[in-house]
């Protein structure tokens, strides 16, 4: 992983889940980390843990749905470390409800703001510096961005959108030698499921998933690091996800059944 030594890396959604696990996995590699999320106290706790390993990360609390805060995050990172090499768009939110059971359709707006517009705002702010340094954009999408998933319609839509956007951006940035890496995790053990919005627009408060059967955030981060280091194009973390990508083309009814079964079983 020598390619990551001394790289300045912004990680959004770093206060918990995949973002936190990725920060802890990258810190021992000599990366200069910028940790961002809305919850500053959790970020400071993570920064303290990383500092005990010998690194000294920068904490910047920000809401990715704010264009102004996205610009300030990038500017502060460059001012503090002198450059920016990699942007990891990881912040996200999800839902758990059939579409026809939704009481508040603004759930769809909220999910799109965080999962789609947030990464586009932050990436736009970071691109001048990333072009200068021939850097890299990482987007943490989902296998739900590759196929439909029941009770996740708004979430799947946002992840389809973000995959399409960053696939397009990859082509646009080819001449600038800026890599675009898309990460598509399957279900991961994370607080995101407890915060999933129900039909009433409020967080569920408890995960409906069978947590013992889920990939841990640490396992997911471990898979991500070599792909980021090699500036890879795509990581799908599960065999189910990789097969699903093919089945959608050649056996679409089968992948619908698999998606339905996955939600029903909770893993």
MIKE-665343 format. One record per residue (C-alpha): chain; x, y, z. Coordinates in steps of 0.1 Angstrom, whole numbers, plus 5000, padded with zeros to 4 digits. Layout:
<nodes>
<node><chaine>A</chaine><px>X</px><py>Y</py><pz>Z</pz></node>
...
</nodes>
This chain:
<nodes>
<node><chaine>A</chaine><px>5000</px><py>5000</py><pz>5000</pz></node>
<node><chaine>A</chaine><px>5030</px><py>5023</py><pz>4995</pz></node>
<node><chaine>A</chaine><px>5009</px><py>5043</py><pz>4970</pz></node>
<node><chaine>A</chaine><px>4989</px><py>5058</py><pz>4999</pz></node>
<node><chaine>A</chaine><px>5018</px><py>5070</py><pz>5020</pz></node>
<node><chaine>A</chaine><px>5016</px><py>5107</py><pz>5027</pz></node>
<node><chaine>A</chaine><px>4984</px><py>5110</py><pz>5006</pz></node>
<node><chaine>A</chaine><px>4959</px><py>5136</py><pz>5020</pz></node>
<node><chaine>A</chaine><px>4925</px><py>5120</py><pz>5021</pz></node>
<node><chaine>A</chaine><px>4891</px><py>5134</py><pz>5030</pz></node>
<node><chaine>A</chaine><px>4866</px><py>5109</py><pz>5043</pz></node>
<node><chaine>A</chaine><px>4830</px><py>5119</py><pz>5047</pz></node>
<node><chaine>A</chaine><px>4807</px><py>5100</py><pz>5070</pz></node>
<node><chaine>A</chaine><px>4838</px><py>5092</py><pz>5091</pz></node>
<node><chaine>A</chaine><px>4821</px><py>5092</py><pz>5125</pz></node>
<node><chaine>A</chaine><px>4809</px><py>5057</py><pz>5123</pz></node>
<node><chaine>A</chaine><px>4805</px><py>5026</py><pz>5101</pz></node>
<node><chaine>A</chaine><px>4825</px><py>5022</py><pz>5069</pz></node>
<node><chaine>A</chaine><px>4839</px><py>5057</py><pz>5071</pz></node>
<node><chaine>A</chaine><px>4853</px><py>5052</py><pz>5106</pz></node>
<node><chaine>A</chaine><px>4867</px><py>5017</py><pz>5098</pz></node>
<node><chaine>A</chaine><px>4883</px><py>5030</py><pz>5067</pz></node>
<node><chaine>A</chaine><px>4900</px><py>5059</py><pz>5086</pz></node>
<node><chaine>A</chaine><px>4914</px><py>5034</py><pz>5111</pz></node>
<node><chaine>A</chaine><px>4926</px><py>5011</py><pz>5083</pz></node>
<node><chaine>A</chaine><px>4943</px><py>5040</py><pz>5064</pz></node>
<node><chaine>A</chaine><px>4960</px><py>5057</py><pz>5094</pz></node>
<node><chaine>A</chaine><px>4987</px><py>5031</py><pz>5099</pz></node>
<node><chaine>A</chaine><px>4997</px><py>5035</py><pz>5062</pz></node>
<node><chaine>A</chaine><px>5010</px><py>5070</py><pz>5067</pz></node>
<node><chaine>A</chaine><px>4980</px><py>5088</py><pz>5052</pz></node>
<node><chaine>A</chaine><px>4971</px><py>5123</py><pz>5062</pz></node>
<node><chaine>A</chaine><px>4934</px><py>5121</py><pz>5071</pz></node>
<node><chaine>A</chaine><px>4907</px><py>5147</py><pz>5071</pz></node>
<node><chaine>A</chaine><px>4877</px><py>5133</py><pz>5090</pz></node>
<node><chaine>A</chaine><px>4843</px><py>5148</py><pz>5083</pz></node>
<node><chaine>A</chaine><px>4807</px><py>5141</py><pz>5094</pz></node>
<node><chaine>A</chaine><px>4780</px><py>5161</py><pz>5111</pz></node>
<node><chaine>A</chaine><px>4787</px><py>5146</py><pz>5146</pz></node>
<node><chaine>A</chaine><px>4818</px><py>5164</py><pz>5158</pz></node>
<node><chaine>A</chaine><px>4821</px><py>5146</py><pz>5191</pz></node>
<node><chaine>A</chaine><px>4823</px><py>5112</py><pz>5174</pz></node>
<node><chaine>A</chaine><px>4849</px><py>5126</py><pz>5150</pz></node>
<node><chaine>A</chaine><px>4870</px><py>5139</py><pz>5179</pz></node>
<node><chaine>A</chaine><px>4868</px><py>5105</py><pz>5195</pz></node>
<node><chaine>A</chaine><px>4880</px><py>5088</py><pz>5163</pz></node>
<node><chaine>A</chaine><px>4908</px><py>5114</py><pz>5159</pz></node>
<node><chaine>A</chaine><px>4920</px><py>5107</py><pz>5194</pz></node>
<node><chaine>A</chaine><px>4921</px><py>5070</py><pz>5187</pz></node>
<node><chaine>A</chaine><px>4941</px><py>5076</py><pz>5154</pz></node>
<node><chaine>A</chaine><px>4964</px><py>5100</py><pz>5172</pz></node>
<node><chaine>A</chaine><px>4973</px><py>5073</py><pz>5196</pz></node>
<node><chaine>A</chaine><px>4986</px><py>5053</py><pz>5166</pz></node>
<node><chaine>A</chaine><px>5010</px><py>5082</py><pz>5157</pz></node>
<node><chaine>A</chaine><px>4989</px><py>5100</py><pz>5131</pz></node>
<node><chaine>A</chaine><px>4974</px><py>5135</py><pz>5136</pz></node>
<node><chaine>A</chaine><px>4941</px><py>5138</py><pz>5116</pz></node>
<node><chaine>A</chaine><px>4922</px><py>5170</py><pz>5109</pz></node>
<node><chaine>A</chaine><px>4886</px><py>5171</py><pz>5121</pz></node>
<node><chaine>A</chaine><px>4861</px><py>5192</py><pz>5102</pz></node>
<node><chaine>A</chaine><px>4824</px><py>5188</py><pz>5110</pz></node>
<node><chaine>A</chaine><px>4802</px><py>5194</py><pz>5079</pz></node>
<node><chaine>A</chaine><px>4769</px><py>5186</py><pz>5063</pz></node>
<node><chaine>A</chaine><px>4775</px><py>5174</py><pz>5027</pz></node>
<node><chaine>A</chaine><px>4741</px><py>5187</py><pz>5016</pz></node>
<node><chaine>A</chaine><px>4755</px><py>5223</py><pz>5020</pz></node>
<node><chaine>A</chaine><px>4775</px><py>5235</py><pz>4991</pz></node>
<node><chaine>A</chaine><px>4791</px><py>5261</py><pz>5013</pz></node>
<node><chaine>A</chaine><px>4802</px><py>5236</py><pz>5039</pz></node>
<node><chaine>A</chaine><px>4816</px><py>5213</py><pz>5012</pz></node>
<node><chaine>A</chaine><px>4837</px><py>5242</py><pz>4998</pz></node>
<node><chaine>A</chaine><px>4849</px><py>5250</py><pz>5033</pz></node>
<node><chaine>A</chaine><px>4858</px><py>5214</py><pz>5040</pz></node>
<node><chaine>A</chaine><px>4880</px><py>5212</py><pz>5009</pz></node>
<node><chaine>A</chaine><px>4896</px><py>5247</py><pz>5015</pz></node>
<node><chaine>A</chaine><px>4904</px><py>5238</py><pz>5051</pz></node>
<node><chaine>A</chaine><px>4920</px><py>5205</py><pz>5042</pz></node>
<node><chaine>A</chaine><px>4942</px><py>5221</py><pz>5016</pz></node>
<node><chaine>A</chaine><px>4951</px><py>5250</py><pz>5040</pz></node>
<node><chaine>A</chaine><px>4960</px><py>5225</py><pz>5067</pz></node>
<node><chaine>A</chaine><px>4979</px><py>5199</py><pz>5047</pz></node>
<node><chaine>A</chaine><px>4990</px><py>5219</py><pz>5017</pz></node>
<node><chaine>A</chaine><px>4972</px><py>5196</py><pz>4992</pz></node>
<node><chaine>A</chaine><px>4944</px><py>5171</py><pz>4986</pz></node>
<node><chaine>A</chaine><px>4950</px><py>5138</py><pz>4969</pz></node>
<node><chaine>A</chaine><px>4920</px><py>5116</py><pz>4975</pz></node>
<node><chaine>A</chaine><px>4883</px><py>5123</py><pz>4982</pz></node>
<node><chaine>A</chaine><px>4862</px><py>5095</py><pz>4997</pz></node>
<node><chaine>A</chaine><px>4825</px><py>5103</py><pz>4994</pz></node>
<node><chaine>A</chaine><px>4811</px><py>5079</py><pz>5020</pz></node>
<node><chaine>A</chaine><px>4784</px><py>5098</py><pz>5039</pz></node>
<node><chaine>A</chaine><px>4749</px><py>5083</py><pz>5033</pz></node>
<node><chaine>A</chaine><px>4715</px><py>5075</py><pz>5046</pz></node>
<node><chaine>A</chaine><px>4689</px><py>5049</py><pz>5038</pz></node>
<node><chaine>A</chaine><px>4652</px><py>5040</py><pz>5041</pz></node>
<node><chaine>A</chaine><px>4631</px><py>5009</py><pz>5050</pz></node>
<node><chaine>A</chaine><px>4596</px><py>5011</py><pz>5036</pz></node>
<node><chaine>A</chaine><px>4575</px><py>5001</py><pz>5006</pz></node>
<node><chaine>A</chaine><px>4569</px><py>5031</py><pz>4984</pz></node>
<node><chaine>A</chaine><px>4531</px><py>5030</py><pz>4987</pz></node>
<node><chaine>A</chaine><px>4534</px><py>5030</py><pz>5025</pz></node>
<node><chaine>A</chaine><px>4553</px><py>5062</py><pz>5027</pz></node>
<node><chaine>A</chaine><px>4535</px><py>5090</py><pz>5046</pz></node>
<node><chaine>A</chaine><px>4561</px><py>5116</py><pz>5037</pz></node>
<node><chaine>A</chaine><px>4575</px><py>5118</py><pz>5002</pz></node>
<node><chaine>A</chaine><px>4602</px><py>5143</py><pz>5013</pz></node>
<node><chaine>A</chaine><px>4620</px><py>5111</py><pz>5025</pz></node>
<node><chaine>A</chaine><px>4630</px><py>5107</py><pz>4989</pz></node>
<node><chaine>A</chaine><px>4643</px><py>5143</py><pz>4987</pz></node>
<node><chaine>A</chaine><px>4664</px><py>5139</py><pz>5019</pz></node>
<node><chaine>A</chaine><px>4680</px><py>5106</py><pz>5007</pz></node>
<node><chaine>A</chaine><px>4688</px><py>5121</py><pz>4973</pz></node>
<node><chaine>A</chaine><px>4703</px><py>5152</py><pz>4989</pz></node>
<node><chaine>A</chaine><px>4727</px><py>5132</py><pz>5011</pz></node>
<node><chaine>A</chaine><px>4735</px><py>5103</py><pz>4988</pz></node>
<node><chaine>A</chaine><px>4736</px><py>5120</py><pz>4954</pz></node>
<node><chaine>A</chaine><px>4739</px><py>5158</py><pz>4956</pz></node>
<node><chaine>A</chaine><px>4763</px><py>5157</py><pz>4986</pz></node>
<node><chaine>A</chaine><px>4790</px><py>5138</py><pz>4967</pz></node>
<node><chaine>A</chaine><px>4785</px><py>5160</py><pz>4936</pz></node>
<node><chaine>A</chaine><px>4788</px><py>5192</py><pz>4956</pz></node>
<node><chaine>A</chaine><px>4819</px><py>5180</py><pz>4974</pz></node>
<node><chaine>A</chaine><px>4835</px><py>5165</py><pz>4943</pz></node>
<node><chaine>A</chaine><px>4830</px><py>5198</py><pz>4924</pz></node>
<node><chaine>A</chaine><px>4847</px><py>5217</py><pz>4951</pz></node>
<node><chaine>A</chaine><px>4876</px><py>5193</py><pz>4952</pz></node>
<node><chaine>A</chaine><px>4882</px><py>5188</py><pz>4915</pz></node>
<node><chaine>A</chaine><px>4906</px><py>5217</py><pz>4908</pz></node>
<node><chaine>A</chaine><px>4930</px><py>5204</py><pz>4934</pz></node>
<node><chaine>A</chaine><px>4925</px><py>5168</py><pz>4924</pz></node>
<node><chaine>A</chaine><px>4932</px><py>5177</py><pz>4888</pz></node>
<node><chaine>A</chaine><px>4964</px><py>5195</py><pz>4898</pz></node>
<node><chaine>A</chaine><px>4976</px><py>5165</py><pz>4918</pz></node>
<node><chaine>A</chaine><px>4963</px><py>5138</py><pz>4894</pz></node>
<node><chaine>A</chaine><px>4943</px><py>5125</py><pz>4924</pz></node>
<node><chaine>A</chaine><px>4914</px><py>5102</py><pz>4930</pz></node>
<node><chaine>A</chaine><px>4877</px><py>5103</py><pz>4938</pz></node>
<node><chaine>A</chaine><px>4861</px><py>5074</py><pz>4957</pz></node>
<node><chaine>A</chaine><px>4824</px><py>5070</py><pz>4958</pz></node>
<node><chaine>A</chaine><px>4809</px><py>5045</py><pz>4983</pz></node>
<node><chaine>A</chaine><px>4777</px><py>5034</py><pz>4964</pz></node>
<node><chaine>A</chaine><px>4760</px><py>5001</py><pz>4970</pz></node>
<node><chaine>A</chaine><px>4749</px><py>4969</py><pz>4953</pz></node>
<node><chaine>A</chaine><px>4715</px><py>4986</py><pz>4955</pz></node>
<node><chaine>A</chaine><px>4729</px><py>5009</py><pz>4928</pz></node>
<node><chaine>A</chaine><px>4732</px><py>4980</py><pz>4905</pz></node>
<node><chaine>A</chaine><px>4697</px><py>4965</py><pz>4908</pz></node>
<node><chaine>A</chaine><px>4663</px><py>4972</py><pz>4924</pz></node>
<node><chaine>A</chaine><px>4658</px><py>4964</py><pz>4960</pz></node>
<node><chaine>A</chaine><px>4623</px><py>4963</py><pz>4977</pz></node>
<node><chaine>A</chaine><px>4617</px><py>4987</py><pz>5006</pz></node>
<node><chaine>A</chaine><px>4648</px><py>5006</py><pz>4995</pz></node>
<node><chaine>A</chaine><px>4633</px><py>5024</py><pz>4964</pz></node>
<node><chaine>A</chaine><px>4646</px><py>5059</py><pz>4973</pz></node>
<node><chaine>A</chaine><px>4679</px><py>5046</py><pz>4984</pz></node>
<node><chaine>A</chaine><px>4684</px><py>5024</py><pz>4953</pz></node>
<node><chaine>A</chaine><px>4675</px><py>5054</py><pz>4931</pz></node>
<node><chaine>A</chaine><px>4701</px><py>5076</py><pz>4948</pz></node>
<node><chaine>A</chaine><px>4728</px><py>5050</py><pz>4944</pz></node>
<node><chaine>A</chaine><px>4718</px><py>5043</py><pz>4907</pz></node>
<node><chaine>A</chaine><px>4721</px><py>5081</py><pz>4902</pz></node>
<node><chaine>A</chaine><px>4755</px><py>5084</py><pz>4919</pz></node>
<node><chaine>A</chaine><px>4770</px><py>5054</py><pz>4900</pz></node>
<node><chaine>A</chaine><px>4758</px><py>5069</py><pz>4867</pz></node>
<node><chaine>A</chaine><px>4772</px><py>5103</py><pz>4877</pz></node>
<node><chaine>A</chaine><px>4806</px><py>5090</py><pz>4886</pz></node>
<node><chaine>A</chaine><px>4808</px><py>5066</py><pz>4856</pz></node>
<node><chaine>A</chaine><px>4803</px><py>5097</py><pz>4835</pz></node>
<node><chaine>A</chaine><px>4828</px><py>5118</py><pz>4855</pz></node>
<node><chaine>A</chaine><px>4854</px><py>5090</py><pz>4851</pz></node>
<node><chaine>A</chaine><px>4853</px><py>5095</py><pz>4813</pz></node>
<node><chaine>A</chaine><px>4855</px><py>5133</py><pz>4816</pz></node>
<node><chaine>A</chaine><px>4885</px><py>5131</py><pz>4839</pz></node>
<node><chaine>A</chaine><px>4905</px><py>5105</py><pz>4819</pz></node>
<node><chaine>A</chaine><px>4927</px><py>5131</py><pz>4802</pz></node>
<node><chaine>A</chaine><px>4934</px><py>5147</py><pz>4836</pz></node>
<node><chaine>A</chaine><px>4945</px><py>5114</py><pz>4851</pz></node>
<node><chaine>A</chaine><px>4921</px><py>5117</py><pz>4879</pz></node>
<node><chaine>A</chaine><px>4909</px><py>5082</py><pz>4890</pz></node>
<node><chaine>A</chaine><px>4873</px><py>5074</py><pz>4899</pz></node>
<node><chaine>A</chaine><px>4868</px><py>5044</py><pz>4921</pz></node>
<node><chaine>A</chaine><px>4833</px><py>5031</py><pz>4928</pz></node>
<node><chaine>A</chaine><px>4827</px><py>5009</py><pz>4959</pz></node>
<node><chaine>A</chaine><px>4795</px><py>4988</py><pz>4960</pz></node>
<node><chaine>A</chaine><px>4791</px><py>4971</py><pz>4994</pz></node>
<node><chaine>A</chaine><px>4765</px><py>4946</py><pz>5000</pz></node>
<node><chaine>A</chaine><px>4747</px><py>4948</py><pz>5034</pz></node>
<node><chaine>A</chaine><px>4773</px><py>4960</py><pz>5060</pz></node>
<node><chaine>A</chaine><px>4769</px><py>4960</py><pz>5098</pz></node>
<node><chaine>A</chaine><px>4765</px><py>4997</py><pz>5105</pz></node>
<node><chaine>A</chaine><px>4745</px><py>5023</py><pz>5123</pz></node>
<node><chaine>A</chaine><px>4730</px><py>5033</py><pz>5090</pz></node>
<node><chaine>A</chaine><px>4703</px><py>5006</py><pz>5093</pz></node>
<node><chaine>A</chaine><px>4692</px><py>5019</py><pz>5128</pz></node>
<node><chaine>A</chaine><px>4689</px><py>5053</py><pz>5113</pz></node>
<node><chaine>A</chaine><px>4670</px><py>5041</py><pz>5082</pz></node>
<node><chaine>A</chaine><px>4639</px><py>5062</py><pz>5077</pz></node>
<node><chaine>A</chaine><px>4606</px><py>5044</py><pz>5081</pz></node>
<node><chaine>A</chaine><px>4573</px><py>5052</py><pz>5064</pz></node>
<node><chaine>A</chaine><px>4567</px><py>5081</py><pz>5088</pz></node>
<node><chaine>A</chaine><px>4600</px><py>5097</py><pz>5080</pz></node>
<node><chaine>A</chaine><px>4615</px><py>5089</py><pz>5113</pz></node>
<node><chaine>A</chaine><px>4645</px><py>5067</py><pz>5120</pz></node>
<node><chaine>A</chaine><px>4637</px><py>5031</py><pz>5128</pz></node>
<node><chaine>A</chaine><px>4659</px><py>5032</py><pz>5159</pz></node>
<node><chaine>A</chaine><px>4666</px><py>4994</py><pz>5157</pz></node>
<node><chaine>A</chaine><px>4681</px><py>4975</py><pz>5128</pz></node>
<node><chaine>A</chaine><px>4658</px><py>4950</py><pz>5110</pz></node>
<node><chaine>A</chaine><px>4689</px><py>4932</py><pz>5097</pz></node>
<node><chaine>A</chaine><px>4703</px><py>4899</py><pz>5110</pz></node>
<node><chaine>A</chaine><px>4736</px><py>4915</py><pz>5121</pz></node>
<node><chaine>A</chaine><px>4754</px><py>4883</py><pz>5127</pz></node>
<node><chaine>A</chaine><px>4753</px><py>4875</py><pz>5090</pz></node>
<node><chaine>A</chaine><px>4764</px><py>4909</py><pz>5077</pz></node>
<node><chaine>A</chaine><px>4799</px><py>4920</py><pz>5065</pz></node>
<node><chaine>A</chaine><px>4814</px><py>4941</py><pz>5092</pz></node>
<node><chaine>A</chaine><px>4825</px><py>4977</py><pz>5085</pz></node>
<node><chaine>A</chaine><px>4861</px><py>4966</py><pz>5093</pz></node>
<node><chaine>A</chaine><px>4860</px><py>4938</py><pz>5068</pz></node>
<node><chaine>A</chaine><px>4845</px><py>4961</py><pz>5042</pz></node>
<node><chaine>A</chaine><px>4873</px><py>4987</py><pz>5048</pz></node>
<node><chaine>A</chaine><px>4899</px><py>4960</py><pz>5045</pz></node>
<node><chaine>A</chaine><px>4886</px><py>4952</py><pz>5011</pz></node>
<node><chaine>A</chaine><px>4885</px><py>4988</py><pz>5000</pz></node>
<node><chaine>A</chaine><px>4921</px><py>4998</py><pz>5009</pz></node>
<node><chaine>A</chaine><px>4939</px><py>4978</py><pz>4981</pz></node>
<node><chaine>A</chaine><px>4913</px><py>4990</py><pz>4955</pz></node>
<node><chaine>A</chaine><px>4918</px><py>5026</py><pz>4965</pz></node>
<node><chaine>A</chaine><px>4956</px><py>5021</py><pz>4966</pz></node>
<node><chaine>A</chaine><px>4956</px><py>5007</py><pz>4931</pz></node>
<node><chaine>A</chaine><px>4932</px><py>5033</py><pz>4918</pz></node>
<node><chaine>A</chaine><px>4909</px><py>5006</py><pz>4908</pz></node>
<node><chaine>A</chaine><px>4876</px><py>5012</py><pz>4889</pz></node>
<node><chaine>A</chaine><px>4851</px><py>4991</py><pz>4908</pz></node>
<node><chaine>A</chaine><px>4847</px><py>4969</py><pz>4939</pz></node>
<node><chaine>A</chaine><px>4816</px><py>4948</py><pz>4946</pz></node>
<node><chaine>A</chaine><px>4821</px><py>4933</py><pz>4980</pz></node>
<node><chaine>A</chaine><px>4799</px><py>4902</py><pz>4977</pz></node>
<node><chaine>A</chaine><px>4796</px><py>4873</py><pz>4953</pz></node>
<node><chaine>A</chaine><px>4758</px><py>4879</py><pz>4954</pz></node>
<node><chaine>A</chaine><px>4765</px><py>4914</py><pz>4941</pz></node>
<node><chaine>A</chaine><px>4789</px><py>4903</py><pz>4914</pz></node>
<node><chaine>A</chaine><px>4765</px><py>4876</py><pz>4902</pz></node>
<node><chaine>A</chaine><px>4736</px><py>4900</py><pz>4904</pz></node>
<node><chaine>A</chaine><px>4752</px><py>4923</py><pz>4880</pz></node>
<node><chaine>A</chaine><px>4753</px><py>4896</py><pz>4854</pz></node>
<node><chaine>A</chaine><px>4719</px><py>4881</py><pz>4862</pz></node>
<node><chaine>A</chaine><px>4702</px><py>4915</py><pz>4857</pz></node>
<node><chaine>A</chaine><px>4712</px><py>4912</py><pz>4821</pz></node>
<node><chaine>A</chaine><px>4706</px><py>4875</py><pz>4814</pz></node>
<node><chaine>A</chaine><px>4680</px><py>4865</py><pz>4841</pz></node>
<node><chaine>A</chaine><px>4663</px><py>4896</py><pz>4854</pz></node>
<node><chaine>A</chaine><px>4634</px><py>4878</py><pz>4870</pz></node>
<node><chaine>A</chaine><px>4659</px><py>4858</py><pz>4890</pz></node>
<node><chaine>A</chaine><px>4677</px><py>4888</py><pz>4904</pz></node>
<node><chaine>A</chaine><px>4643</px><py>4902</py><pz>4914</pz></node>
<node><chaine>A</chaine><px>4637</px><py>4871</py><pz>4934</pz></node>
<node><chaine>A</chaine><px>4672</px><py>4872</py><pz>4950</pz></node>
<node><chaine>A</chaine><px>4666</px><py>4909</py><pz>4960</pz></node>
<node><chaine>A</chaine><px>4632</px><py>4901</py><pz>4975</pz></node>
<node><chaine>A</chaine><px>4647</px><py>4871</py><pz>4994</pz></node>
<node><chaine>A</chaine><px>4676</px><py>4892</py><pz>5008</pz></node>
<node><chaine>A</chaine><px>4653</px><py>4918</py><pz>5022</pz></node>
<node><chaine>A</chaine><px>4629</px><py>4892</py><pz>5036</pz></node>
<node><chaine>A</chaine><px>4657</px><py>4873</py><pz>5053</pz></node>
<node><chaine>A</chaine><px>4675</px><py>4904</py><pz>5066</pz></node>
<node><chaine>A</chaine><px>4709</px><py>4896</py><pz>5052</pz></node>
</nodes>
